[in-house]
Amino acid sequence: MELHLHLEGAIPHDALFSLIQKYGGDPAVREAADIASRFRFRDFPHFIEMWVWKNGFLRAYEDFTLIAEAMAHELVAENVKYAEVFFSPARFLPQGLAPAPLTKAIRDGLDRVPTVEVALIPDLVRDLGPEQAMAMLDPVAEVAREAGIVGIGMGGSEHAYPPEPFAAAFARARALGLRTTVHAGEAAGADSIRGALDALQAERIGHGLRAEEDPALLDRLAAARVPLEMCPLSNVATGVTRAIGEHPIRRYFELGLMVTVSTDDPGMFGNSMTDELMALRERFGFTAAELKQLQLNAAAAAFQPAGWVKALADRIAADPAWDALAC
């Protein structure tokens, strides 16, 4: 299960290198192996800078078909059965790419890999402002059913753009039948999470690791069973957490919060779902049963109907891979 995965951050290096070759413009990247050196981040703003650099090689609808198919193959290799994947259509308006056909191009790539089910979540991108966020909603809603869009999210520079100005856009999204998740408590503190819950009525919180700055907020998250899309290795890679041992995921799990685990941007961080689970096991002592529970939490938090969720949970619980992990 992946609940927090960005398409543009999950591009396998071979696929990204093919785009760099296609468009040129970076003599420092002479082979796919050189890309890893571009993705060593000083801090969160530097990560955003490299995000924009990478996006510069996505210029045509066919590029999105390419990367969607490549990402889906990676998911299959990791035994992921279902993923909800963010993408940021507003970022590509300057390239002349309209949201609806861009979304369809992504779906075309995903459909080439039918062995994994992927739903889509357009990211409204807080850096582009509330008016642009509102402008994205109707175009993506028009293709939601055929493209497998299940909700909307909001990422970007959380430390610079608080959630409250986006309240009208999120209200409009709910009116269109779209579920809601918000990146919060990653590059900003507990107030950002509270704003996402109160002003935006977010159903899930992306990251949320700084919730413990406010014990009352932790109690609220636990009581309401608000799903947290936690991404420990991502937080270390961007410098939000100094070391994996300082990450709060174990504390939150023991406090009864509805914790899930995802990879976030594996093409940029060099992590996989296997890496995430093994880090939790080796660093925090998560048992196979607890790791399974994280995956079942993710199934329960999926933006899908109850019957569908139960069927997915049953598939996850019955996977023989858990038996091997328990040994």
N, C-alpha and C positions, 0 to 999 in steps of 0.2 A: 504493500500500500504506500502510495505517495499522495499526501494532501497538499504539500507545499513544494512545488517544483515549477521553475520558470523555464519555459521553452527556450528563450534566448540565452539563458544561463546554463542550459543542458546540452548545448551543441557539442557532439563529439569532435575531438580535435581534427580528425581526418576530414570531416565535413566542413568545419570552419576553414581549414587550410585550402580546401577546394574553392571556397568562396574568395579567400584572399588571392589565390592564383587567378581567379576569374576577373577580379576587379583591380588587382595590383594595389600599390600604395603603401606597402610596409616592407622595405628591403631587409629589415631585421628578422623577418620571419621567412626563412628559406626552406623550411620543412615543418611538418606537423609537430615535431618534437620541440621546436622553438616556441610554440604557443604557450607552453607551461610557464616559461620565464616571464611572459607578459602578465600572468595571473598570480603574481605574488604581491600582496596588498599591504601598504603601509598602515592604512586605516580605512574606515568606512567611506569617506569621501573619495579616496583613491580607488576603491572598488567601484564606485559609481562612475568615475572617470573611465575606467577600463570597460565598464558595461557599455558606455557610449561609444568607445573605440570599436568594440566588437560589433555593435549594431550598425556601424558604418559599412559593413560588408553584406548587409541584408538590404537589397535594393530592388528586388523584383519578386513578384508573387511566387515564381518557381523556386526562389531561394527558401521560402518558408515551407514549401512542399518537401524540399530536400532535407531541411533540418528536422522537420516533424517526423519524417520516416526514420532518419538516423537516430533520433532520440528514442522512438518507439522500439527499435531493435535493442537499444541499450536496456530499456525497461524489461524486455523479454529475457535478456541475458541475466538480469538480476532477480528473476522469478517474481517480478511485480505483476500482480493480477489486475490492479486498477489504479489509476492515477488521475488527480485533478490538477491540470496544468495551467499556470498563468501565462498570458502573453500580453504584450503592450501595444495595441494597434495605434494609439495616438502618437507613439514615438516615430512612426513611419509615414505620417502625413507629409513631412517635408520631401520624402522621396516620391510623392505622388501616389502612394498606395492607400486605397480606400479601405475602411474597416471591414465591410462585408466581404468583398472578394479576397482580402487577406485572410480572413477567418476561414473561408471556403478552401483556400490553398493549403492551410494548415490541416484541415480535415482530410483533404485529398491525400496528404502524406501519411496521416495516421491510419487511414483506411487501407493502406498498403501493408499494414502489419496487424492483421486481425487477431493475433494471439494475445494481445493486451488491450484492455478497454481504457480509453482515455477520454475524460470530459474536459471541457475548456472553461477557463475563468478569465475574462478580459480584465486587465489591470488598468485602472483609471489614471494612474501616475500622478501623484500629488504635486510633483514639480511643475506640471503644466497648468495647474490651477483649476478651480471649481467649474469655471465656464467650459473649459475643454472636457472636463470629466462629464458634465451634463451632455455635451454634444456627442459623446461616444455612445450613449445609452441606446437611443433609437436604432442606429445602424446595426449594432450587435444584436439587439433584441429581434430584429427582423429575420436574422438567420440563426437564431438560438436553437430552434428545434432541429433543423437540418444539420447544423454544425456541432451539436452536442454541447452547447453552452449551458452551464448549470448555475452560474452565479457571477458576481463581479467582486473584484478585490481592489486594494489600493496599496501600492508599494512606493518606492522612491525615497527621497531624502526626508525621512521622518523627523530628523532633528531640526529641519528648516521649515517644514510645512505641517502644522498641527491638523488634527482631524476636523475640528468644528466647522470650518468654512465649507466642507463637503457634505453637510447634512442634507441639503436639498437634492443633491445628486443621488445619495443613497436612498432617500425617500422615493425618488422616481424609480430607482432600480427595483425596490420592493414592489411598487405598483405594477411594474412590468413582469412580476413573477420571478425575479432573480434573487437567489440567495446571496448572503454577504459575508465577506471576510476582510479583515484589515490588518496590515503589517503594523504592529505597535509594540512598544517595549523592547525594541532592538537598538536603534540609534537614539532613542529618547526614553524618558523614564515612565514611572507609573501613571503620571497624568495623561500621557498619550494613550495608554490602555483604557483608562477611565473615559477619556473623550471618545474613543472608538466605540465603547459600549453605550455611553449615554447619548452622544450626539448622532452617531451613525447607526446605532442598534446592531452592531456587528454580531453575527452568530458565532464566528470563530475569530481567534486572534492568531495572526502570524507571528511567531517567535514568542513574545511575552516574557522573555527571561528577566526583565527588570521589574516585574510585578512585585517581587519580594521587597522592593524599596518601601512598600506600603502594606503592612500586615493585614489591614482591613480589606484591601483589594484582593489579597490572596484568599481571605475567607469568602469574599464574594464570588470569586472565580470557582472555588471549590463547591460552594453551596449551589451555584447555578449550573454547574457542570459545563462551563464554557470550554470548548475544545481549544487546546493550545497546539499550534503547528510548530513544534520545536525542531531546531536544526543545529545541533551542537557543533558539528565540525565546520559548518558555515560560519557560526559565530566566532570560532577561533580564527578562521582564515581571514575574516574582515577586521579582527582586533576588537570586536565588541566584548568578547571574553578573552582574557589573557592566556588561559590554558584550559584544556578540556576538564581538568580536575576541579576548576572553579565554576563550571556550568551548574545551574540550579536544577537540572532535569531530575536528578535523583531525589532531591529535597521535595520538589513539587509532586512527584509520583507518590512519595510516602505521605504527603499531606492530603492526598486524595484528589488532586486536581486531575482533570481529564487530559492527560498528556498524550500526544502523538509524536512520532519522529519522522522526519523527511530529510531530503538531501539539499533542497533549495536550488543551488546552482552547480551541479556536479561537474559540468564542463569547465567551470572556472575554478573550482576548489579541488578537483581531482579526487573527490570522494564518491562512494557508491552506497547503496542501502546496506550492503553487506558490511562496509566499513563502519557505517553509523551503528549498526547493531553490535558489531564486535567491540567498538569503542565503549559502548554502554556496558557490555559484559565485562570487559577487561578492566576498565577504569572505575566503574561504579558497582560492579558485582550484580548486575541484572541477571536473573536466572532465565532459562529458556521460557518458563511459564510467564515471567514478567515481560519478556520481549514479545511474546505472543499477545499479551494483554495490550501492549502499546499498539500493535497492529489491529486488534479488535476494537480498541478505542477509535482508531482512524476509520474503520469501517462504519462504526456507529455515527461518526461525525460527517460522513460523506453526504454531499448534497444530492441525495437520491431517495426514492420512496422507501418506506419501511420494509416492504416485502423484498425489495431488491437488496437492501442493506443486510437483512437476515441471511439471504442466500450467499452473499459475499462473505459474511462472517463465518458461515458454515464451511465454505471453501477454505478460508484461511486457517480455521481451527483444525481442519482435517489434513492439511498439507503435511506429507511425511517428512519434510525438511525439519520440522520441529523436533522429531524423534532423534535425528542425527545431531542436532544442536544440544540436546539434553545429555548426550553421552559425554 
